[in-house]
Amino acid sequence: LVFSSERERESAEQALTNVHVQTKRYFLPAHRQTAYAGSLSVGLPRTDDVHARLLCVPLFESLVTHDIERIAGVVEEAVS
């Protein structure tokens, strides 16, 4: 999920944690990884912005509709 703001992402992440739904902050931008440190001479503010607003929620084949709706409800409540 990509949220409107980092604050919304943080709220949703905390709300999901509170109900024992695991989330992840994957996809660290390459220019922020140790292996590539110093290899860029310019900043990537848009990349950093998207990364700050990105949250991965459960996503797998056997995820049932009830759980999807529960996760969506928690997210909606957290950002409203």
Protein Blocks (a to p, Z undefined) as FASTA:
>chain_A
ZZfbfklmmmmmmmmmmnopacddehiafklpmklgokacbdcfklmmmmmmgccddddf
klcfklmmmmmmmmmmmmZZ
